[in-house]
Amino acid sequence: MNTNAVSFDNTSIAFAYKDDKALRLSHRLFSAMSSPALVNAGTNMVKIAFKLNLPVKGIIRNTVFHQFCGGESIEECENTIKMLATYGIGTILDYAVEGENSEEGFEKSAAEVMRTIERAKDDTSIPFCVFKPTGLASAALLEKIQNHMPLSKAEKSSFEKARARWNAIANKAYALNVKLFIDSEESWYQETIDQMVYELMERYNQEKTIVFNTYQMYRSSMMERLIVAHAKSIEKGFYLGAKLVRGAYMEKERDRAALNGYEDPILPSKNATDQQYNEALRFCIENIDRIEVCSGSHNERSNHYLTELMEIHGIHPADERIFFAQLYGMSDHISFNLAHANYNVVKYLPYGPVKSVLPYLFRRAEENTSIAGQTGRELELIRKERKRRNKVKNLS
Ligand SMILES: Cc1cc2nc3c(=O)[nH]c(=O)nc-3n(C[C@H](O)[C@H](O)[C@H](O)COP(=O)(O)OP(=O)(O)OC[C@H]3O[C@@H](n4cnc5c(N)ncnc54)[C@H](O)[C@@H]3O)c2cc1C
């Protein structure tokens, strides 16, 4: 254990960017989200209200949207980008519109990702851009390819268009020197995504790391896959960009495997996922001459472990090959304290029209309902900071 470990307990650093009113609002929001019944009812009411065109957008905008998103457009995110930069934290503009399922929708999303790359150019406060594969290509088509099923002429053309879109984005990222994350999704089409990402890495990561694949460490085989990817990067002479995450689709993966009678692709326990995640961090740091790594996690132990590994290997906190990433509106105690200690930290900043980012917001609300999970911790930290501020006020 590193005795100089960064403390995540300093709530005055974690919430310095929130004035009393903003902190009170966050307190109310996380309190409300700690009730599963309230979240359930609220989610259903919002869905119905939007269907009926009821005027709920304002309420959403001023509450959950305000907590977890930067705005409805890149322009509206500018204040948050600036604020985060003041505290030494980078932004990843994440166009969070989901559910596109037409060529036109994919083109629109690709154009928006291009805009984020243009915005990031020459700006150290936006070190990475990102896209979600199924925002730019059909999940059903990617699945068909993974299963080696024959494609119709229209499907072949659609796949070629998707590849061209991805290539154009990576090409722009390369030309403008902006690093690019490609998110990971469900196992039944992730292999097609991997194949496409490695093609891009081979093309654009020859002299610097531009393209990053995402490794979900809750998958049983993921450590082996990371080792194979590293070997391939040596063989083909490219740099490996690795964003590590635990994985967001556990229930869906397990349900589908049970339903279709194949082996569950997820590790059997949380402990096994934690161990594999930390093993992956160690592997990346031990091979840092060839790998650039971003640890996307809200887990305190994993974040500490990465700082320990860096110390053991004599790596400076600000080494450009290593980043820590969290989502905007969550785990500020990790992000702001790490940045304060000089580590490279970035926050995913989702944006998009309120109605279109609802699925993202519902997921945040759901994952925040569990008292044992995030909300318990967020709420406790916010309460602690409010108490601290009141004490300071009473003393003065
Ligand atoms: C910056 C960033 C980028 C992200 N990008 C992606 C992405 O591209 N793709 C993606 O899928 N997710 C992504 N995620 C989400 C991520 O995969 C996790 O769902 C989320 O961060 C919670 O994990 P954690 O490491 O923060 O910590 P924790 O809260 O400690 O871990 C929770 C995670 O542990 C795993 N887990 C829980 N219970 C079990 C169990 N019984 N058995 C096995 N495993 C279990 C699950 O993966 C669960 O999400 C991203 C997260 C961040 C912060």
The ligand as a MOL file (V3000), in Angstrom:
LIG
                    3D

  0  0  0     0  0            999 V3000
M  V30 BEGIN CTAB
M  V30 COUNTS 53 58 0 0 0
M  V30 BEGIN ATOM
M  V30 1 C -14.9850 7.1860 -18.2390 0
M  V30 2 C -15.8040 5.9420 -18.3550 0
M  V30 3 C -16.0040 5.3430 -19.5910 0
M  V30 4 C -16.7860 4.1910 -19.7090 0
M  V30 5 N -16.9190 3.5720 -20.9250 0
M  V30 6 C -17.5650 2.3800 -21.0090 0
M  V30 7 C -17.6010 1.6400 -22.2120 0
M  V30 8 O -17.1000 2.0790 -23.2600 0
M  V30 9 N -18.2440 0.4310 -22.2140 0
M  V30 10 C -18.7990 -0.1090 -21.0780 0
M  V30 11 O -19.3350 -1.2260 -21.1260 0
M  V30 12 N -18.8000 0.5930 -19.9280 0
M  V30 13 C -18.1870 1.8000 -19.8620 0
M  V30 14 N -18.1560 2.4700 -18.6640 0
M  V30 15 C -18.9390 1.9680 -17.4970 0
M  V30 16 C -18.1400 0.9390 -16.7110 0
M  V30 17 O -17.9960 -0.2250 -17.5030 0
M  V30 18 C -18.7970 0.5170 -15.3880 0
M  V30 19 O -20.0940 0.0450 -15.6250 0
M  V30 20 C -18.8910 1.5810 -14.3510 0
M  V30 21 O -17.8370 2.4780 -14.4230 0
M  V30 22 C -18.9120 0.9430 -12.9580 0
M  V30 23 O -17.6840 0.2900 -12.6760 0
M  V30 24 P -16.5340 0.9360 -11.7920 0
M  V30 25 O -15.1930 0.4820 -12.2430 0
M  V30 26 O -16.7360 2.3960 -11.7760 0
M  V30 27 O -16.6880 0.4110 -10.3010 0
M  V30 28 P -17.5300 -0.5340 -9.4100 0
M  V30 29 O -18.7630 0.2030 -9.0090 0
M  V30 30 O -16.6130 -1.0150 -8.3580 0
M  V30 31 O -17.9220 -1.7930 -10.2880 0
M  V30 32 C -19.1970 -2.0720 -10.7680 0
M  V30 33 C -18.9850 -2.9830 -11.9530 0
M  V30 34 O -18.4470 -4.2430 -11.5230 0
M  V30 35 C -18.9330 -5.2930 -12.3550 0
M  V30 36 N -19.7060 -6.2270 -11.5180 0
M  V30 37 C -20.6400 -5.9000 -10.5800 0
M  V30 38 N -21.1880 -7.0120 -10.0220 0
M  V30 39 C -20.5780 -8.0680 -10.6190 0
M  V30 40 C -20.7320 -9.4750 -10.4900 0
M  V30 41 N -21.5970 -10.0170 -9.6330 0
M  V30 42 N -19.9790 -10.2750 -11.2740 0
M  V30 43 C -19.0870 -9.7620 -12.1610 0
M  V30 44 N -18.8910 -8.4270 -12.3200 0
M  V30 45 C -19.6330 -7.5870 -11.5720 0
M  V30 46 C -19.8270 -4.6240 -13.4080 0
M  V30 47 O -19.0220 -4.3620 -14.5280 0
M  V30 48 C -20.2410 -3.3240 -12.7270 0
M  V30 49 O -20.5700 -2.3080 -13.6540 0
M  V30 50 C -17.3850 3.6340 -18.5400 0
M  V30 51 C -17.1890 4.2390 -17.2980 0
M  V30 52 C -16.4050 5.3670 -17.1810 0
M  V30 53 C -16.2100 5.9870 -15.8380 0
M  V30 END ATOM
M  V30 BEGIN BOND
M  V30 1 1 1 2
M  V30 2 1 2 3
M  V30 3 2 2 52
M  V30 4 2 3 4
M  V30 5 1 4 5
M  V30 6 1 4 50
M  V30 7 2 5 6
M  V30 8 1 6 7
M  V30 9 1 6 13
M  V30 10 2 7 8
M  V30 11 1 7 9
M  V30 12 1 9 10
M  V30 13 2 10 11
M  V30 14 1 10 12
M  V30 15 2 12 13
M  V30 16 1 13 14
M  V30 17 1 14 15
M  V30 18 1 14 50
M  V30 19 1 15 16
M  V30 20 1 16 17
M  V30 21 1 16 18
M  V30 22 1 18 19
M  V30 23 1 18 20
M  V30 24 1 20 21
M  V30 25 1 20 22
M  V30 26 1 22 23
M  V30 27 1 23 24
M  V30 28 2 24 25
M  V30 29 1 24 26
M  V30 30 1 24 27
M  V30 31 1 27 28
M  V30 32 2 28 29
M  V30 33 1 28 30
M  V30 34 1 28 31
M  V30 35 1 31 32
M  V30 36 1 32 33
M  V30 37 1 33 34
M  V30 38 1 33 48
M  V30 39 1 34 35
M  V30 40 1 35 36
M  V30 41 1 35 46
M  V30 42 1 36 37
M  V30 43 1 36 45
M  V30 44 2 37 38
M  V30 45 1 38 39
M  V30 46 1 39 40
M  V30 47 2 39 45
M  V30 48 1 40 41
M  V30 49 2 40 42
M  V30 50 1 42 43
M  V30 51 2 43 44
M  V30 52 1 44 45
M  V30 53 1 46 47
M  V30 54 1 46 48
M  V30 55 1 48 49
M  V30 56 2 50 51
M  V30 57 1 51 52
M  V30 58 1 52 53
M  V30 END BOND
M  V30 END CTAB
M  END
